[in-house]
Amino acid sequence: MRKLFLVRSAVAWLLLGLISSATPAAADDVSAAAAVARTVKAYADQASAQIPAASTALQNTQAAASDAKAAMTRALQASNDADQAKAKATQTLSEAQSDAAAAAKARAEAEAAARAGQCAEAKAAAAAAERAAAAAEKSADAINANLQSTKTDAAIADKAKADALNAAHRAHAAAQGAVDAYAAADTAAKAASDAVAGAFGKGPTMSDVGKSTGDGNVRINDANYSYFQDAVASAQSANSAASTVNQIRQEAINSYDDADRSTQDAYNAARHIQADQGAVIDAKNAALRAARQARSDADAAKKAAERCVPPPVTPPPPPPPPPPQPPVLPPPPPVRTPTYSGLHINPPPAFQVGSVNFRAALLTVDYANFSPSAGANENQYGFSTGILTNPFSGDTGGTNPLRLDDNITGANPLPAQGGGIAAPALELTAAYHHATSTGFNTDLWNTGGSLIWFAPQWRFGPAFGFQSSSSSGFSSHTWNYGGFAEWFACDSVTAFVKGGGFSGSGTSDGFYLGGSGKWYATPDFAFNGGIDYTRWTSFGGSDEVDYTVGGEYLFSETTPVSLFAGYTRSDYSGSYHVDTVFVGLRLYVNGQGVSTLVDRQRTGLMGPHQFKF
């Protein structure tokens, strides 16, 4: 538009010059005055045309400024939320540190009471330390929620900051349109004023009408006075239009300044949230340290209470012999209490369901996603369950219909600390999984049984199993047979090996080997890793190697539900492989006195120790 205005101005001045040069002093003054009036009117129209253009630019600038302010408001709200999360994290950290101090105090009380032989007081102090540790761990988890909240606030503020910046850019561009419109209107107004002054002179009065003046090219007389009035009015209109556009331009600039300030406020809010997030991270780390210390103190208090021995009591002098009494039946055998030293396991008495006695039970629900290097992904859902019982020992805690040898009485089904090999335990397992993928579904069933001999630091025995799968009218089954051994290397490390063979439908014969290790970071938190090798000897032979890492966390020792998750990479003969991600929940059922994850796993079911189907 500015280029068009300059072209029109040049044409108008050219016409005015032609009129002036072609009209000598004796030419028709009326015709020259009319030409000047038309030229000035054209400039006035050009100036007026910039008013709607400037108004549109102002509207766009104000809209962009409004968007920037809305974005700034969102960023400030996110900043306020982050401040609240930071305040909560700070308060929760103080609570965690207070609980950690309470756990340390309770540990000192438990150890002092245990040294003095005050076992009841030692147990009470250990329970107080456990409560304080649980509270500190809960506080650490709460701060993690505050951290997630500040991360959300930071994302909201970053988005608002970007929106405000975009709005400010739009406001700047729109305001520039108003500035350009004013420049065009101002140029037209100046051209109109110069045209009037050049034609009629600067400031002619009515006394000059009919006279020849030296200021302008056209004399003003009665005949051309109306044209003179039209030219002057057009020049005034052009200047008025330029003034209006200038006012609109200033309003647009003010709106852009508002957008710029809103953008700066949004940036400041985002930086403030970053500082809050850093403070919450520091609070989380400090709370985790306090929770770990509280847990360590609680464990130490528990061990001190368990080691407590009451002082010997001097018996009173024996009473005189009583009169003869009728014979009485011998008392029942004493009930054993569980002990755990990390390396040697002495499990608790069996628990009874109906008329059947059990040592442990396990229920697992899980989900897995298989991502093959070729083909479609597959999802798998299912469950597994198992029981552990001692049918070959008389020490079952009651009448046991599964006991095979009633002549064994008073025997410990598993050896105590430093003992030998005890009668074996029987483990029975069953599982079902359903796998779905594009175009087909698969049902997987498997059952298994194992005999488990227990010795200090060892568990070992044979294992047998049956697997069946069916998919879209096709089915197969596999029998497996082998053995396993588990070694408790120390309080926090367990090593495991297995091996055996398998055979089934479709001449799917072969053998398998495997090994794994488990490290207990805490009594309720374990990491594991392992490798499995499977060799199919039929059809020329093929191999599968599985690499697995994972972990398991027991949420509560009184409500024994754990969360486990892991990843497996399966490499097959050739270049084919499958990536598997799995997650699930386990419910542990053990006898009275077993609480931690390490205790439940070392006295309960073996877990996966057969052929990997």
C-alpha positions as CSV (number, residue, x, y, z in Angstrom):
1,M,0.0,0.0,0.0
2,R,2.9,2.4,0.8
3,K,4.4,1.8,-2.7
4,L,0.9,2.5,-4.3
5,F,0.7,5.7,-2.3
6,L,4.1,6.9,-3.5
7,V,3.2,6.2,-7.1
8,R,-0.1,8.1,-6.8
9,S,1.8,11.0,-5.1
10,A,4.3,11.1,-8.0
11,V,1.5,11.1,-10.6
12,A,-0.4,13.9,-8.7
13,W,2.7,16.1,-8.5
14,L,3.5,15.5,-12.2
15,L,0.0,16.6,-13.1
16,L,0.3,19.6,-10.9
17,G,3.6,20.5,-12.5
18,L,2.1,20.1,-16.0
19,I,-0.8,22.3,-15.1
20,S,1.5,24.9,-13.7
21,S,3.9,24.9,-16.6
22,A,1.2,24.7,-19.2
23,T,-0.7,27.6,-17.6
24,P,1.0,31.0,-18.1
25,A,0.0,34.0,-16.1
26,A,-2.6,34.7,-18.6
27,A,-4.1,31.2,-18.6
28,D,-7.5,30.3,-17.2
29,D,-7.1,30.5,-13.3
30,V,-10.4,28.7,-12.9
31,S,-9.2,25.6,-14.7
32,A,-5.9,25.6,-12.8
33,A,-7.6,26.0,-9.4
34,A,-10.0,23.1,-10.3
35,A,-7.0,20.8,-11.1
36,V,-5.3,21.7,-7.8
37,A,-8.5,20.9,-5.9
38,R,-8.7,17.5,-7.5
39,T,-5.1,16.7,-6.8
40,V,-5.5,17.7,-3.1
41,K,-8.7,15.7,-2.9
42,A,-6.8,12.6,-4.1
43,Y,-4.2,13.1,-1.3
44,A,-7.0,13.5,1.3
45,D,-8.6,10.2,0.0
46,Q,-5.2,8.4,0.4
47,A,-4.9,9.6,4.0
48,S,-8.4,8.6,4.9
49,A,-7.9,5.2,3.4
50,Q,-5.3,4.4,6.1
51,I,-7.9,4.7,8.9
52,P,-9.6,1.3,8.4
53,A,-6.2,-0.3,7.8
54,A,-4.8,1.1,11.1
55,S,-8.0,0.1,12.9
56,T,-7.7,-3.5,11.7
57,A,-4.1,-3.5,12.8
58,L,-5.1,-2.2,16.3
59,Q,-7.8,-4.9,16.6
60,N,-5.2,-7.6,15.8
61,T,-2.7,-6.1,18.3
62,Q,-5.3,-6.0,21.1
63,A,-6.3,-9.6,20.4
64,A,-2.7,-10.8,20.5
65,A,-2.1,-8.8,23.7
66,S,-5.2,-10.5,25.2
67,D,-3.8,-13.9,24.3
68,A,-0.5,-13.0,25.9
69,K,-2.2,-11.9,29.1
70,A,-4.2,-15.2,29.2
71,A,-1.0,-17.2,28.8
72,M,0.7,-15.2,31.5
73,T,-2.3,-15.9,33.8
74,R,-1.8,-19.6,33.3
75,A,1.9,-19.4,34.0
76,L,1.3,-17.4,37.2
77,Q,-1.3,-20.0,38.4
78,A,1.2,-22.8,37.7
79,S,3.8,-20.8,39.6
80,N,1.4,-20.5,42.6
81,D,0.7,-24.3,42.5
82,A,4.5,-25.0,42.4
83,D,4.9,-22.7,45.5
84,Q,2.3,-24.8,47.3
85,A,3.9,-28.1,46.3
86,K,7.3,-26.8,47.5
87,A,5.7,-25.7,50.8
88,K,4.2,-29.2,51.2
89,A,7.5,-30.9,50.4
90,T,9.3,-28.8,52.9
91,Q,6.8,-29.6,55.6
92,T,6.8,-33.3,54.7
93,L,10.6,-33.4,54.8
94,S,10.5,-32.0,58.3
95,E,8.1,-34.8,59.3
96,A,10.4,-37.4,57.7
97,Q,13.4,-36.1,59.6
98,S,11.4,-36.1,62.8
99,D,10.3,-39.7,62.2
100,A,13.9,-40.7,61.5
101,A,15.0,-39.1,64.8
102,A,12.3,-41.0,66.5
103,A,13.5,-44.3,64.9
104,A,17.0,-43.6,66.0
105,K,15.8,-42.9,69.6
106,A,13.7,-46.1,69.6
107,R,16.7,-48.1,68.4
108,A,18.9,-46.8,71.2
109,E,16.1,-47.7,73.7
110,A,15.7,-51.2,72.2
111,E,19.4,-51.9,72.4
112,A,19.7,-50.6,75.9
113,A,16.6,-52.7,77.0
114,A,18.0,-55.8,75.3
115,R,21.4,-55.4,77.1
116,A,19.5,-55.1,80.4
117,G,17.4,-58.2,79.6
118,Q,14.2,-56.2,79.5
119,C,12.8,-58.0,76.5
120,A,9.2,-56.6,76.7
121,E,10.6,-53.1,76.7
122,A,13.0,-54.0,73.8
123,K,10.1,-55.3,71.7
124,A,8.0,-52.2,72.4
125,A,10.9,-49.9,71.4
126,A,11.4,-52.0,68.2
127,A,7.7,-51.7,67.3
128,A,8.0,-47.9,67.8
129,A,11.1,-47.8,65.5
130,E,9.1,-49.7,62.9
131,R,6.2,-47.3,63.0
132,A,8.6,-44.3,62.7
133,A,10.4,-45.9,59.8
134,A,7.1,-46.6,58.0
135,A,6.0,-43.0,58.6
136,A,9.3,-41.7,57.2
137,E,9.0,-43.9,54.1
138,K,5.4,-42.7,53.6
139,S,6.7,-39.1,53.8
140,A,9.3,-39.8,51.2
141,D,6.6,-41.2,48.9
142,A,4.5,-38.1,49.5
143,I,7.3,-35.8,48.4
144,N,7.7,-37.7,45.2
145,A,4.0,-36.8,44.5
146,N,4.9,-33.2,45.1
147,L,7.8,-33.5,42.6
148,Q,5.4,-34.9,40.0
149,S,3.1,-31.9,40.6
150,T,5.9,-29.4,40.1
151,K,6.9,-31.2,36.9
152,T,3.3,-30.8,35.7
153,D,3.4,-27.1,36.7
154,A,6.7,-26.6,34.8
155,A,5.2,-28.1,31.7
156,I,2.1,-25.8,31.9
157,A,4.4,-22.7,32.5
158,D,6.6,-23.6,29.5
159,K,3.6,-24.0,27.3
160,A,2.2,-20.7,28.5
161,K,5.6,-19.0,28.0
162,A,5.7,-20.2,24.4
163,D,2.1,-19.1,23.8
164,A,2.8,-15.7,25.3
165,L,5.9,-15.3,23.1
166,N,3.9,-16.2,20.0
167,A,1.2,-13.7,20.9
168,A,3.8,-11.0,21.5
169,H,5.2,-11.7,18.0
170,R,1.7,-11.3,16.5
171,A,1.2,-8.1,18.5
172,H,4.5,-6.7,17.2
173,A,3.6,-7.5,13.6
174,A,0.1,-6.0,13.9
175,A,1.4,-2.9,15.6
176,Q,3.9,-2.5,12.7
177,G,0.9,-2.5,10.4
178,A,-0.5,0.5,12.3
179,V,2.9,2.2,12.1
180,D,3.0,1.7,8.4
181,A,-0.5,3.0,8.0
182,Y,0.4,6.2,9.9
183,A,3.5,6.7,7.7
184,A,1.3,6.5,4.6
185,A,-1.3,8.8,6.0
186,D,1.2,11.4,7.2
187,T,3.0,11.4,3.8
188,A,-0.4,12.0,2.0
189,A,-1.3,14.8,4.4
190,K,2.0,16.6,3.9
191,A,1.6,16.2,0.1
192,A,-1.9,17.7,0.3
193,S,-0.6,20.7,2.3
194,D,2.3,21.2,-0.1
195,A,0.0,21.1,-3.1
196,V,-2.2,23.9,-1.7
197,A,0.8,26.0,-0.7
198,G,2.5,25.6,-4.0
199,A,-0.7,26.5,-6.0
200,F,-2.2,29.3,-4.0
201,G,0.6,30.5,-1.9
202,K,1.3,30.3,1.8
203,G,-1.6,31.6,3.8
204,P,-3.5,33.7,1.2
205,T,-6.3,36.0,2.6
206,M,-9.5,37.3,1.1
207,S,-7.9,40.6,0.4
208,D,-5.6,38.8,-2.1
209,V,-8.5,37.6,-4.2
210,G,-8.2,39.0,-7.7
211,K,-4.6,40.0,-7.1
212,S,-1.5,38.6,-8.6
213,T,0.7,37.1,-5.8
214,G,4.2,35.9,-6.0
215,D,3.7,33.0,-3.5
216,G,1.6,30.7,-5.7
217,N,1.1,29.7,-9.3
218,V,-2.6,30.3,-9.3
219,R,-4.3,33.6,-8.5
220,I,-7.4,33.5,-6.3
221,N,-10.4,35.4,-7.6
222,D,-14.2,35.2,-7.4
223,A,-14.4,32.7,-10.2
224,N,-12.1,30.1,-8.8
225,Y,-12.6,30.8,-5.1
226,S,-14.8,27.7,-4.6
227,Y,-12.0,25.5,-5.9
228,F,-9.7,27.2,-3.5
229,Q,-12.0,26.4,-0.6
230,D,-12.3,22.7,-1.7
231,A,-8.5,22.4,-1.9
232,V,-8.1,23.9,1.6
233,A,-10.8,21.6,3.1
234,S,-9.3,18.5,1.4
235,A,-5.9,19.4,2.9
236,Q,-7.5,19.8,6.4
237,S,-9.3,16.5,5.9
238,A,-5.9,14.8,5.0
239,N,-4.3,16.2,8.1
240,S,-7.2,15.1,10.3
241,A,-7.1,11.6,8.9
242,A,-3.3,11.5,9.6
243,S,-3.9,12.6,13.2
244,T,-6.6,9.9,13.6
245,V,-4.2,7.2,12.3
246,N,-1.5,8.5,14.6
247,Q,-3.8,8.0,17.6
248,I,-4.6,4.5,16.5
249,R,-0.9,3.8,16.0
250,Q,-0.1,4.8,19.5
251,E,-2.9,2.6,20.9
252,A,-1.4,-0.4,18.9
253,I,2.0,0.3,20.3
254,N,0.6,0.4,23.8
255,S,-1.1,-3.0,23.3
256,Y,2.1,-4.4,22.0
257,D,3.9,-3.1,25.2
258,D,1.2,-4.9,27.3
259,A,1.8,-8.2,25.3
260,D,5.6,-7.8,25.9
261,R,5.1,-7.3,29.6
262,S,2.8,-10.3,29.8
263,T,5.4,-12.4,28.0
264,Q,8.1,-11.3,30.4
265,D,5.9,-12.2,33.4
266,A,5.3,-15.6,31.9
267,Y,9.1,-16.2,31.5
268,N,9.6,-15.1,35.2
269,A,6.9,-17.5,36.3
270,A,8.6,-20.4,34.4
271,R,12.0,-19.6,36.0
272,H,10.4,-19.4,39.4
273,I,8.9,-22.9,38.9
274,Q,12.3,-24.3,38.0
275,A,13.7,-23.0,41.3
276,D,10.7,-24.6,43.2
277,Q,11.3,-27.9,41.4
278,G,14.9,-27.9,42.4
279,A,13.9,-27.3,46.0
280,V,11.4,-30.2,45.9
281,I,14.1,-32.5,44.4
282,D,16.4,-31.6,47.3
283,A,13.6,-32.2,49.8
284,K,12.9,-35.6,48.2
285,N,16.5,-36.7,48.3
286,A,16.8,-35.6,51.9
287,A,13.6,-37.4,52.8
288,L,14.8,-40.6,51.1
289,R,18.0,-40.4,53.1
290,A,16.0,-40.0,56.3
291,A,13.7,-42.9,55.4
292,R,16.7,-45.2,54.7
293,Q,18.3,-44.3,58.0
294,A,15.0,-44.8,59.8
295,R,14.6,-48.3,58.1
296,S,18.2,-49.2,59.1
297,D,17.5,-48.1,62.7
298,A,14.2,-50.1,62.8
299,D,15.9,-53.3,61.5
300,A,18.7,-52.9,64.1
301,A,16.0,-52.4,66.9
302,K,14.2,-55.5,65.7
303,K,17.4,-57.6,65.8
304,A,18.3,-56.3,69.2
305,A,14.8,-57.3,70.5
306,E,15.2,-60.7,68.9
307,R,18.6,-61.2,70.6
308,C,17.2,-60.2,74.0
309,V,17.7,-62.8,76.8
310,P,15.9,-62.2,80.1
311,P,18.2,-62.5,83.2
312,P,18.1,-65.9,85.0
313,V,15.6,-66.1,87.8
314,T,16.5,-68.0,91.0
315,P,13.8,-70.6,91.5
316,P,12.1,-70.7,94.8
317,P,12.8,-73.6,97.1
318,P,10.9,-76.7,96.1
319,P,7.6,-77.3,97.8
320,P,7.0,-80.5,99.8
321,P,6.1,-83.4,97.7
322,P,2.5,-83.5,96.8
323,P,0.3,-86.4,97.5
324,P,0.2,-89.0,94.8
325,Q,-1.9,-87.9,91.8
326,P,-3.5,-89.9,89.1
327,P,-1.3,-90.2,86.0
328,V,-1.7,-87.5,83.4
329,L,-1.0,-87.5,79.6
330,P,2.2,-86.0,78.5
331,P,2.0,-82.4,77.3
332,P,1.9,-81.7,73.6
333,P,5.2,-81.0,71.9
334,P,6.3,-77.3,72.1
335,V,5.4,-75.1,69.2
336,R,8.5,-73.9,67.3
337,T,9.0,-70.2,66.7
338,P,10.6,-68.9,63.5
339,T,14.2,-67.8,63.4
340,Y,16.2,-66.2,60.6
341,S,19.9,-65.5,60.5
342,G,20.2,-64.7,56.8
343,L,22.0,-67.9,55.9
344,H,20.1,-70.6,57.9
345,I,16.4,-70.9,57.6
346,N,14.0,-72.4,60.2
347,P,10.5,-71.8,58.9
348,P,7.4,-71.4,61.1
349,P,4.9,-74.1,61.8
350,A,2.4,-75.0,59.1
351,F,-0.9,-73.2,58.7
352,Q,-4.1,-75.2,58.2
353,V,-6.8,-74.7,55.6
354,G,-9.6,-77.0,56.4
355,S,-8.0,-80.4,57.2
356,V,-4.9,-79.8,55.1
357,N,-1.7,-78.2,56.5
358,F,0.6,-76.0,54.3
359,R,4.0,-74.3,54.7
360,A,3.4,-71.5,52.1
361,A,1.3,-70.4,49.2
362,L,1.8,-67.9,46.3
363,L,-0.6,-66.2,43.9
364,T,0.7,-64.1,41.0
365,V,-1.1,-62.1,38.4
366,D,0.9,-60.6,35.5
367,Y,1.0,-58.9,32.2
368,A,3.6,-59.0,29.4
369,N,4.2,-57.4,26.1
370,F,6.2,-59.2,23.4
371,S,7.8,-57.1,20.7
372,P,9.4,-59.4,18.0
373,S,11.9,-58.1,15.5
374,A,9.6,-59.4,12.8
375,G,5.8,-59.6,13.0
376,A,3.2,-58.0,15.3
377,N,3.4,-57.3,19.0
378,E,1.6,-59.6,21.4
379,N,0.0,-59.0,24.8
380,Q,-0.3,-61.7,27.5
381,Y,-2.4,-61.7,30.6
382,G,-2.6,-64.5,33.2
383,F,-2.0,-65.9,36.7
384,S,-0.1,-68.6,38.5
385,T,-0.4,-70.2,41.9
386,G,1.3,-72.7,44.0
387,I,1.5,-74.4,47.4
388,L,4.3,-75.8,49.6
389,T,3.6,-78.6,52.1
390,N,5.6,-81.2,54.0
391,P,3.8,-84.6,53.7
392,F,6.9,-86.6,54.6
393,S,7.4,-85.1,58.1
394,G,5.6,-85.4,61.4
395,D,6.2,-81.8,62.4
396,T,3.2,-80.3,60.6
397,G,1.5,-78.3,63.3
398,G,-1.5,-80.7,63.4
399,T,-3.1,-83.7,61.8
400,N,-1.8,-83.8,58.2
401,P,-3.7,-86.1,55.8
402,L,-0.9,-85.7,53.3
403,R,1.8,-87.1,55.7
404,L,3.2,-90.4,54.3
405,D,5.2,-91.5,57.4
406,D,3.5,-91.4,60.7
407,N,6.5,-93.0,62.4
408,I,8.5,-89.7,62.1
409,T,7.5,-87.6,65.1
410,G,9.0,-84.4,66.5
411,A,11.2,-83.9,63.4
412,N,11.8,-80.5,62.0
413,P,10.7,-80.5,58.3
414,L,13.5,-78.1,57.5
415,P,16.9,-78.0,59.3
416,A,17.6,-75.5,62.0
417,Q,20.7,-73.4,62.1
418,G,23.7,-75.6,61.4
419,G,21.5,-78.7,61.0
420,G,21.7,-81.4,58.3
421,I,19.3,-82.3,55.4
422,A,15.6,-82.7,56.5
423,A,12.7,-84.5,55.0
424,P,11.7,-83.0,51.6
425,A,8.9,-80.6,51.0
426,L,6.4,-80.9,48.1
427,E,5.7,-78.0,45.8
428,L,2.7,-78.0,43.4
429,T,2.2,-75.2,40.9
430,A,-0.4,-74.3,38.2
431,A,-0.7,-71.4,35.8
432,Y,-2.8,-70.1,32.9
433,H,-2.0,-67.3,30.4
434,H,-3.9,-65.9,27.4
435,A,-1.9,-64.2,24.7
436,T,-3.4,-62.0,22.0
437,S,-2.0,-60.6,18.8
438,T,-3.1,-59.5,15.3
439,G,-5.2,-62.3,13.9
440,F,-4.9,-65.0,16.6
441,N,-5.2,-65.8,20.3
442,T,-3.3,-68.4,22.3
443,D,-4.2,-70.2,25.5
444,L,-1.3,-71.5,27.7
445,W,-1.6,-73.9,30.6
446,N,1.1,-75.4,32.7
447,T,1.4,-77.5,35.9
448,G,4.4,-78.6,37.8
449,G,5.7,-80.4,40.9
450,S,9.0,-80.4,42.8
451,L,10.6,-82.1,45.8
452,I,12.6,-79.6,47.8
453,W,15.3,-80.7,50.2
454,F,16.5,-78.0,52.7
455,A,19.9,-77.7,54.2
456,P,21.8,-74.7,55.8
457,Q,22.3,-72.2,53.0
458,W,20.9,-74.6,50.3
459,R,17.7,-75.7,48.7
460,F,17.7,-78.4,45.9
461,G,15.7,-81.1,44.3
462,P,14.1,-82.5,41.1
463,A,11.4,-80.7,39.1
464,F,8.7,-82.0,36.7
465,G,6.2,-80.1,34.6
466,F,3.7,-80.2,31.8
467,Q,2.8,-77.4,29.4
468,S,0.0,-77.2,26.9
469,S,-0.8,-74.5,24.3
470,S,-3.7,-74.0,21.8
471,S,-4.2,-71.4,19.1
472,S,-6.8,-71.3,16.3
473,G,-7.4,-75.1,16.3
474,F,-3.7,-76.0,16.7
475,S,-2.4,-77.4,20.0
476,S,0.8,-78.7,21.4
477,H,2.1,-80.1,24.7
478,T,5.5,-80.5,26.4
479,W,6.8,-82.6,29.3
480,N,9.9,-81.3,31.1
481,Y,12.1,-82.9,33.8
482,G,15.2,-81.6,35.5
483,G,16.7,-80.3,38.7
484,F,17.6,-77.1,40.5
485,A,19.8,-75.8,43.4
486,E,19.6,-72.5,45.3
487,W,22.4,-71.2,47.5
488,F,22.1,-68.5,50.1
489,A,25.5,-66.9,49.6
490,C,25.0,-64.3,52.4
491,D,22.2,-62.3,54.1
492,S,21.5,-60.3,50.9
493,V,22.6,-62.5,48.0
494,T,21.0,-65.7,46.5
495,A,22.4,-67.7,43.6
496,F,20.4,-70.2,41.6
497,V,21.0,-72.8,38.8
498,K,18.7,-75.2,37.0
499,G,18.9,-77.7,34.1
500,G,17.0,-80.6,32.4
501,G,15.3,-81.9,29.3
502,F,12.0,-81.7,27.6
503,S,10.0,-83.6,25.0
504,G,6.6,-83.1,23.5
505,S,4.3,-83.1,20.4
506,G,5.8,-82.4,17.0
507,T,9.1,-84.0,18.1
508,S,9.9,-80.8,20.0
509,D,12.7,-82.4,22.1
510,G,15.7,-80.7,23.7
511,F,17.3,-79.6,26.9
512,Y,17.6,-76.4,29.0
513,L,20.1,-74.7,31.3
514,G,19.8,-71.5,33.4
515,G,21.3,-69.5,36.1
516,S,20.3,-66.3,38.1
517,G,21.3,-64.2,41.0
518,K,19.3,-62.0,43.4
519,W,20.4,-59.1,45.6
520,Y,18.3,-57.8,48.4
521,A,18.9,-54.0,48.7
522,T,16.7,-54.1,51.7
523,P,14.8,-57.0,53.3
524,D,11.8,-56.0,51.2
525,F,13.4,-54.8,48.0
526,A,15.2,-57.2,45.6
527,F,16.9,-57.0,42.2
528,N,17.5,-60.0,40.0
529,G,19.2,-61.0,36.8
530,G,19.6,-64.2,34.9
531,I,20.2,-66.1,31.7
532,D,18.4,-69.1,30.2
533,Y,19.6,-71.3,27.4
534,T,17.2,-73.7,25.5
535,R,18.3,-76.1,22.8
536,W,15.8,-77.9,20.5
537,T,17.5,-81.0,19.1
538,S,14.7,-81.9,16.6
539,F,14.6,-80.6,13.0
540,G,18.3,-79.9,12.8
541,G,18.5,-78.0,16.1
542,S,17.9,-74.4,17.1
543,D,18.8,-72.3,20.1
544,E,17.2,-69.6,22.3
545,V,19.1,-67.5,24.8
546,D,17.1,-65.3,27.2
547,Y,18.6,-62.4,29.2
548,T,16.4,-61.1,32.1
549,V,16.7,-58.2,34.6
550,G,14.1,-57.1,37.1
551,G,13.1,-56.2,40.6
552,E,10.5,-56.8,43.2
553,Y,9.2,-54.7,46.1
554,L,7.1,-55.8,49.0
555,F,4.6,-53.0,49.9
556,S,3.8,-54.1,53.4
557,E,5.0,-56.9,55.7
558,T,1.6,-57.2,57.3
559,T,-0.3,-57.2,53.9
560,P,2.2,-59.2,51.8
561,V,1.5,-58.0,48.3
562,S,4.6,-57.2,46.1
563,L,5.1,-55.5,42.8
564,F,7.5,-57.0,40.3
565,A,8.6,-55.9,36.9
566,G,11.4,-56.7,34.4
567,Y,12.7,-57.0,30.9
568,T,13.8,-60.0,28.8
569,R,15.6,-60.1,25.5
570,S,15.2,-63.5,23.7
571,D,17.7,-64.2,20.9
572,Y,16.9,-67.1,18.6
573,S,19.0,-68.9,16.0
574,G,19.6,-66.5,13.1
575,S,18.9,-62.8,13.6
576,Y,15.4,-63.1,15.1
577,H,14.8,-61.8,18.6
578,V,11.9,-60.7,20.9
579,D,11.9,-58.0,23.5
580,T,9.5,-58.6,26.5
581,V,8.4,-56.2,29.2
582,F,6.5,-57.7,32.1
583,V,4.9,-56.5,35.3
584,G,2.7,-58.1,38.0
585,L,1.6,-58.5,41.6
586,R,2.4,-61.4,44.0
587,L,0.4,-62.4,47.1
588,Y,2.6,-64.3,49.7
589,V,1.0,-66.6,52.3
590,N,3.4,-67.9,54.9
591,G,3.2,-69.2,58.4
592,Q,3.1,-67.0,61.5
593,G,6.3,-64.9,62.1
594,V,7.5,-64.6,58.5
595,S,7.2,-60.9,57.4
596,T,10.0,-59.6,55.1
597,L,10.4,-60.4,51.4
598,V,13.7,-62.2,51.9
599,D,12.1,-64.4,54.6
600,R,9.0,-65.2,52.5
601,Q,11.1,-66.1,49.4
602,R,13.7,-68.3,51.2
603,T,11.1,-70.2,53.3
604,G,8.3,-70.3,50.6
605,L,7.9,-71.5,47.0
606,M,11.0,-71.7,44.8
607,G,9.6,-69.5,42.1
608,P,10.4,-70.1,38.4
609,H,12.8,-73.1,38.4
610,Q,11.6,-75.3,35.6
611,F,11.7,-75.3,31.8
612,K,11.0,-71.9,30.3
613,F,8.0,-72.6,28.1
